[in-house]
Amino acid sequence: MSGSKIFAGARLRRIRNRLEFSQVALAESLGISPSYLNLIERDQRPITAQLLIKLNAQHGVDIAELASAPVLGDKLAELKEVIADPLLAGEIPAITELQEAALVAPNLVGATVKLYQAYREVLKRLGDLSKNMALGAPMQTEIPFDAVRHFVQQQISFASLEALAEEIWYELSPKDDPVAGLKTRLRAHSGIDVRIIPADIMGHDRARYDRHSQRLLISEKLNAPQRLWEVALLVAQLEGRTAIEEIVTSSPFAKQAESCRLLRQELGLVLALAILCPAARFKSSSEDLHYDIGALALRFSVSRLNCAKRMAMTFGLGFLSLDISGAVIEKFGPLGFHLPQSGSLCGQLPLFDRADHIKTVSLKNNDGNTVMMVAVLENNRMNGIVFTPDQTAKTNYTSSATRPLGPTCRLCDIKNCNLRREPPATRPAALNEFVRGASDFEPM
């Protein structure tokens, strides 16, 4: 360290911002003048060994973080790819200028690379579309988001992610306070602090990881389970990177950039939920509490929606989630009834009741099969878990009445249904214009 000068102004500036010190305050704590610190941060003066020791002793700064040479690697290579685009012919900077940009403004370089990647993907998509139109080929029937969501829902559980989640949970301390445990882990493993930020500063963002200051910023408008979820999600994204990448590279989307990004995002959500609700503990707790979604959500400090999803994943139950228009957002596991390929869902589903509390209804379809659905409304999403009669006996849920469940209205023969939206195709409509029955389409 004494044999060579250390110029690390950009790294020192990032550390100062992370510590939330002004130049004046940090200079005073180190016993140097603000102007001298300014010269160091502009790489016009080297960092001395004495300053390194003071930074370590007074502020806990890792000497290796400042003394080691910066690793530009992938960031520099990506920046070179951007500059090499034919669109920028005649604008090629010197390699030293690229190195300086990657070192001094890594976040700006990252944003530029992301913008360039999006630009290239749009060009490819337009090219593929033009080619298909010219050849008269059929258009792609499933967009990347739908394809990735279907892939994850078909898998339901990923053994490597479940194992990692159990390992992370086992090492958490304290375990009875997951927020404190995950915050401590973030700080110890990644040097990241968590801050609650006023809503007027965060704007529409729920959370934002600021890599420059090494802080996870969470909006104050989020409730306790939502704040915990954001912390768990960042832990999952950082510590699950290797396990997630192995799944991505072996998936059908390995060569599709947009689909890979979406899959990483979905797998991060899966891992975060597994961390908050580790399989073994969640399974035993579910049995002890007789599958009570409200009680389980309180025990694991998660939302009722996440609790319902985790229960369905853990016990192989059917799960169905709708938006406020009735469109299917998520579905996996055995539902015990068929969803229509076209037309609206049956209005008898308790998901359309929009009750603020947890509602339980037995459903009997045209095949004579009966299942029980436990419906939960949360965040404008209507969610239901489906239990078979054998599974129902293990829960503390009871249903006083059974509803007839039909296919979409046009194919349904159930008579006097006050939730009917359309006349059935199997019976002539509007035969009795002076009688108003249970709906506008009854009697026929």
C-alpha positions in Angstrom: 0.0 0.0 0.0 2.9 2.3 0.7 4.6 1.5 -2.7 1.9 3.0 -4.9 -0.5 5.9 -4.7 -4.2 5.3 -4.2 -6.5 7.5 -6.3 -10.1 6.5 -5.3 -12.0 9.8 -5.4 -15.2 8.3 -6.8 -15.2 5.4 -4.3 -14.6 7.8 -1.4 -17.4 10.0 -2.6 -19.8 7.1 -2.7 -18.8 6.0 0.8 -19.3 9.6 2.1 -22.8 9.7 0.6 -23.6 6.3 2.1 -22.5 7.6 5.5 -24.6 10.8 4.9 -21.7 13.1 5.6 -21.1 16.4 3.9 -17.5 17.1 2.7 -17.1 19.6 5.6 -18.3 17.1 8.2 -16.2 14.2 6.9 -13.1 16.4 6.6 -13.6 17.6 10.2 -13.9 14.0 11.5 -10.6 13.1 9.7 -8.7 16.2 10.8 -8.2 17.5 7.3 -9.5 20.6 5.4 -12.6 20.4 3.2 -10.6 21.7 0.3 -8.1 18.9 0.7 -10.9 16.3 0.8 -12.4 17.9 -2.3 -9.1 17.4 -4.1 -9.0 13.7 -3.0 -12.5 13.2 -4.3 -11.5 14.7 -7.7 -8.5 12.4 -7.9 -6.1 15.4 -7.7 -4.6 14.0 -4.5 -4.1 10.4 -3.4 -5.5 8.9 -0.3 -2.8 8.4 2.3 -2.3 5.4 4.6 -3.2 7.6 7.6 -6.5 8.6 6.1 -7.3 5.0 5.3 -6.7 4.1 9.0 -8.8 7.0 10.2 -11.7 6.0 7.9 -11.6 2.5 9.2 -11.3 3.4 12.8 -13.8 6.2 13.0 -16.4 5.2 10.3 -15.9 1.4 9.9 -14.9 1.8 6.2 -13.4 -1.3 4.7 -9.8 -0.4 3.7 -9.9 -2.9 0.9 -12.9 -1.2 -0.6 -10.8 1.9 -1.1 -7.3 0.4 -1.6 -8.2 -2.2 -4.2 -8.3 -1.3 -7.9 -11.8 -0.9 -9.3 -13.1 -3.9 -11.3 -14.7 -2.4 -14.4 -15.2 -5.7 -16.2 -18.7 -6.2 -17.5 -19.7 -2.6 -17.1 -16.9 -1.4 -19.4 -17.6 -4.2 -21.9 -21.3 -3.2 -22.0 -20.4 0.4 -22.5 -18.1 -0.5 -25.4 -21.0 -2.4 -27.0 -23.2 0.7 -26.8 -20.5 3.0 -28.4 -19.9 0.4 -31.1 -23.4 0.7 -32.5 -23.4 2.0 -36.1 -25.8 4.8 -35.0 -22.9 6.4 -33.1 -20.4 6.2 -35.9 -18.0 9.2 -35.6 -18.8 9.6 -31.9 -16.4 7.0 -30.5 -14.5 8.2 -27.4 -11.1 7.0 -26.3 -10.8 3.9 -24.1 -9.5 6.0 -21.2 -12.7 8.2 -21.4 -14.9 5.0 -21.3 -12.9 3.8 -18.3 -13.3 7.1 -16.5 -17.1 7.1 -17.1 -17.4 3.5 -15.8 -15.4 4.4 -12.7 -16.9 7.9 -11.9 -20.5 7.4 -12.9 -21.3 3.7 -12.8 -25.1 4.3 -12.2 -25.2 6.6 -15.3 -23.4 3.9 -17.3 -25.8 1.3 -16.1 -28.8 3.4 -17.1 -27.3 4.0 -20.6 -26.7 0.3 -21.1 -30.3 -0.5 -20.1 -31.7 2.1 -22.5 -29.5 0.7 -25.3 -30.7 -2.9 -24.6 -34.3 -1.8 -24.7 -33.6 0.0 -28.0 -32.1 -3.2 -29.5 -34.9 -5.4 -28.3 -37.5 -3.1 -29.8 -35.7 -3.1 -33.1 -35.6 -6.9 -33.1 -39.3 -7.1 -32.2 -40.2 -4.8 -35.1 -37.9 -6.8 -37.4 -39.6 -10.1 -36.5 -43.0 -8.5 -36.9 -42.2 -7.2 -40.4 -40.8 -10.6 -41.4 -43.9 -12.4 -40.2 -46.2 -10.0 -42.0 -44.2 -10.3 -45.3 -44.2 -14.1 -45.2 -47.8 -14.3 -44.0 -46.7 -16.3 -40.9 -48.9 -16.5 -37.8 -48.2 -13.9 -35.1 -46.9 -14.9 -31.7 -49.9 -15.9 -29.6 -48.3 -15.5 -26.2 -46.4 -12.4 -25.1 -43.2 -12.9 -23.0 -44.9 -11.9 -19.7 -47.7 -14.5 -20.1 -45.2 -17.2 -21.2 -43.0 -16.6 -18.2 -46.0 -16.4 -15.8 -47.3 -19.8 -17.1 -43.9 -21.4 -16.8 -43.6 -20.3 -13.1 -47.2 -21.3 -12.3 -46.7 -24.8 -13.8 -43.5 -25.4 -11.8 -45.2 -24.0 -8.5 -42.1 -25.0 -6.4 -38.4 -24.7 -7.1 -36.3 -26.9 -4.9 -33.1 -24.8 -5.0 -35.0 -21.7 -4.0 -36.8 -23.5 -1.2 -33.5 -24.8 0.1 -31.9 -21.3 0.0 -35.0 -19.8 1.7 -34.7 -22.3 4.6 -31.0 -21.5 4.9 -31.6 -17.7 5.1 -34.4 -18.2 7.6 -32.3 -20.4 9.8 -29.5 -17.8 9.9 -31.9 -14.8 10.7 -31.6 -13.2 14.1 -33.9 -12.3 15.7 -36.4 -14.8 14.2 -39.4 -13.4 16.1 -38.9 -10.0 14.4 -38.4 -10.7 10.7 -38.1 -7.0 9.8 -35.2 -6.6 12.2 -33.7 -9.9 11.2 -33.7 -9.1 7.4 -32.5 -5.5 8.0 -29.6 -6.9 10.0 -28.8 -9.4 7.3 -28.9 -6.8 4.5 -26.5 -4.6 6.5 -24.1 -7.5 7.4 -24.1 -9.3 4.0 -24.4 -6.4 1.6 -23.7 -3.2 3.5 -27.2 -1.9 2.8 -29.3 0.2 5.1 -33.1 0.5 5.1 -34.8 3.9 5.3 -38.5 4.9 5.4 -38.9 7.9 3.2 -41.8 10.4 3.1 -44.4 9.7 0.3 -44.0 13.1 -1.3 -40.3 12.3 -1.9 -40.9 8.8 -3.1 -43.8 9.8 -5.4 -45.5 6.8 -6.9 -42.5 4.4 -6.1 -43.2 1.9 -3.3 -39.5 1.1 -2.9 -36.2 2.0 -4.5 -32.7 0.4 -4.0 -30.2 3.2 -4.4 -26.9 1.5 -5.2 -25.0 4.8 -5.0 -25.7 5.3 -1.3 -26.3 1.6 -0.6 -29.8 2.2 0.8 -33.1 0.6 0.3 -35.7 3.5 0.4 -39.2 2.5 1.3 -42.3 4.7 1.0 -44.0 5.6 4.3 -47.3 4.9 2.7 -46.7 1.1 2.8 -48.1 -0.8 5.8 -45.9 -3.1 8.0 -46.4 -6.3 5.9 -45.7 -4.4 2.7 -42.5 -2.9 4.1 -41.3 -6.3 5.2 -42.1 -7.6 1.7 -39.8 -5.0 0.1 -36.9 -5.9 2.4 -37.4 -9.6 1.8 -37.5 -9.0 -1.9 -34.2 -7.2 -2.0 -32.6 -10.0 0.1 -34.0 -12.5 -2.4 -32.7 -10.6 -5.4 -29.2 -10.2 -4.0 -28.6 -13.5 -2.3 -30.6 -15.6 -4.7 -28.8 -14.3 -7.8 -26.9 -17.6 -8.4 -29.8 -19.9 -7.8 -32.1 -17.8 -9.9 -29.6 -17.6 -12.8 -29.3 -21.4 -12.9 -33.0 -21.7 -13.3 -33.1 -19.0 -16.0 -30.3 -20.5 -18.0 -32.0 -23.9 -18.1 -35.4 -22.5 -18.9 -37.0 -22.4 -22.4 -36.3 -18.6 -22.3 -32.5 -18.8 -22.0 -31.9 -16.9 -25.3 -34.7 -14.4 -24.9 -33.4 -11.3 -23.1 -36.8 -9.8 -22.1 -38.2 -13.2 -21.0 -35.1 -13.8 -18.9 -35.5 -10.5 -17.1 -39.2 -11.3 -16.4 -38.3 -14.7 -15.2 -35.7 -13.3 -12.8 -38.3 -11.0 -11.5 -40.9 -13.7 -11.0 -38.3 -16.0 -9.3 -37.3 -13.2 -7.0 -40.9 -12.9 -5.9 -41.1 -16.7 -5.3 -37.9 -16.7 -3.2 -39.0 -13.7 -1.2 -42.2 -15.4 -0.2 -40.3 -18.6 0.7 -38.0 -16.6 2.9 -40.9 -15.0 4.8 -42.8 -18.3 5.0 -40.2 -21.1 5.1 -41.8 -24.3 3.9 -41.3 -26.6 7.0 -42.4 -23.9 9.5 -45.3 -22.7 7.4 -46.6 -26.2 6.9 -46.6 -27.1 10.6 -48.2 -23.7 11.5 -50.9 -24.2 8.8 -51.8 -27.6 10.3 -51.8 -26.2 13.9 -54.0 -23.2 12.9 -56.3 -25.4 10.8 -55.4 -23.4 7.6 -56.8 -20.1 9.0 -55.5 -17.6 6.5 -56.0 -14.6 8.8 -54.1 -16.2 11.7 -51.3 -17.4 9.5 -50.9 -14.0 7.9 -50.5 -12.5 11.4 -48.0 -15.1 12.5 -45.7 -14.7 9.5 -46.3 -10.9 9.1 -47.3 -11.2 5.5 -50.4 -10.1 3.6 -53.4 -12.4 3.3 -52.8 -12.6 -0.5 -49.2 -13.8 0.0 -50.4 -16.2 2.7 -53.0 -17.6 0.5 -50.5 -18.1 -2.4 -48.0 -19.8 -0.1 -50.6 -22.1 1.3 -51.7 -23.2 -2.2 -48.0 -23.8 -3.2 -47.2 -25.7 0.0 -50.2 -28.1 0.0 -50.9 -28.3 -3.7 -54.2 -26.5 -3.5 -55.9 -24.6 -6.3 -55.3 -20.9 -6.4 -57.2 -18.3 -8.5 -56.7 -14.5 -8.6 -58.8 -12.0 -10.5 -58.6 -8.3 -11.1 -61.5 -5.9 -10.5 -62.8 -6.6 -14.1 -62.9 -10.3 -13.5 -59.9 -11.1 -15.7 -57.6 -13.9 -14.4 -54.3 -12.7 -13.1 -52.9 -15.9 -11.7 -54.1 -19.5 -11.5 -52.3 -22.7 -10.5 -53.0 -26.0 -8.9 -56.3 -28.1 -9.2 -59.3 -25.8 -9.2 -61.9 -28.6 -9.4 -63.8 -26.7 -12.2 -63.0 -25.5 -15.7 -62.3 -21.9 -16.6 -63.9 -20.8 -19.9 -61.6 -20.1 -22.8 -63.9 -17.3 -23.9 -66.6 -15.4 -22.1 -66.8 -14.2 -18.5 -66.4 -16.4 -15.4 -69.4 -17.6 -13.5 -70.8 -14.8 -11.3 -71.4 -17.5 -8.5 -67.7 -17.5 -7.7 -67.3 -15.9 -4.2 -64.5 -13.8 -5.7 -67.1 -11.5 -7.1 -68.8 -10.9 -3.8 -66.1 -8.3 -2.9 -66.5 -8.9 0.8 -63.8 -7.2 2.9 -63.6 -10.3 5.2 -62.5 -13.8 4.3 -65.5 -15.6 2.8 -66.1 -19.3 2.4 -68.5 -20.9 -0.1 -69.1 -24.4 -1.4 -69.3 -24.7 -5.2 -71.0 -27.5 -7.2 -70.4 -27.7 -10.9 -72.3 -29.4 -13.7 -70.3 -32.6 -13.2 -71.6 -32.9 -9.6 -68.2 -32.2 -8.0 -68.2 -30.0 -4.9 -65.3 -28.0 -3.8 -64.9 -25.2 -1.2 -63.4 -21.9 -2.0 -62.0 -19.5 0.6 -62.1 -16.0 -0.9 -59.9 -13.1 0.2 -60.1 -9.5 -1.2 -56.9 -7.5 -1.0 -55.3 -4.6 -3.0 -58.2 -4.7 -5.5 -57.4 -8.4 -6.2 -59.9 -11.1 -5.6 -58.2 -14.3 -4.6 -59.4 -17.8 -3.8 -58.0 -21.0 -2.5 -59.8 -24.2 -3.5 -60.1 -27.1 -1.1 -61.4 -30.6 -2.0 -63.9 -32.2 0.5 -61.1 -34.3 2.1 -59.0 -31.2 2.5 -61.9 -29.1 3.8 -62.3 -31.5 6.8 -58.8 -30.4 8.0 -59.7 -26.7 8.1 -61.8 -24.6 10.5 -63.8 -23.2 7.5 -67.4 -24.1 7.1 -70.0 -23.2 4.5 -73.7 -23.0 5.2 -74.9 -23.1 1.6 -73.7 -24.6 -1.8 -73.8 -22.5 -4.9 -74.3 -24.0 -8.4 -71.3 -23.2 -10.5 -71.7 -23.0 -14.2 -69.5 -22.4 -17.2 -69.7 -19.1 -18.9 -73.3 -17.7 -19.0 -73.9 -18.6 -22.7 -73.2 -22.3 -22.0 -75.0 -22.4 -18.6 -78.4 -24.0 -18.1 -78.9 -23.0 -14.5 -82.3 -21.5 -14.2 -83.3 -18.4 -12.1 -79.7 -17.3 -11.6 -79.8 -13.7 -10.4 -76.2 -13.3 -11.5 -76.8 -14.2 -15.1 -75.3 -11.6 -17.5 -76.3 -13.2 -20.9 -79.0 -15.5 -22.1 -77.9 -19.1 -22.6 -77.3 -20.3 -26.2 -79.3 -23.5 -25.5 -82.6 -21.7 -24.9 -84.4 -19.0 -27.0 -84.2 -15.6 -25.4 -86.9 -13.0 -24.6 -89.9 -15.3 -25.1 -91.8 -13.7 -22.2 -91.5 -10.0 -22.5 -94.0 -9.1 -19.7 -92.5 -11.3 -17.0 -89.3 -10.2 -15.1 -87.6 -13.1 -13.4 -84.4 -13.4 -11.3 -82.5 -11.5 -14.0 -83.2 -9.7 -17.3 -82.9 -13.0 -19.1 -85.4 -15.0 -16.9 -87.8 -16.5 -17.6 -86.8 -17.5 -21.1 
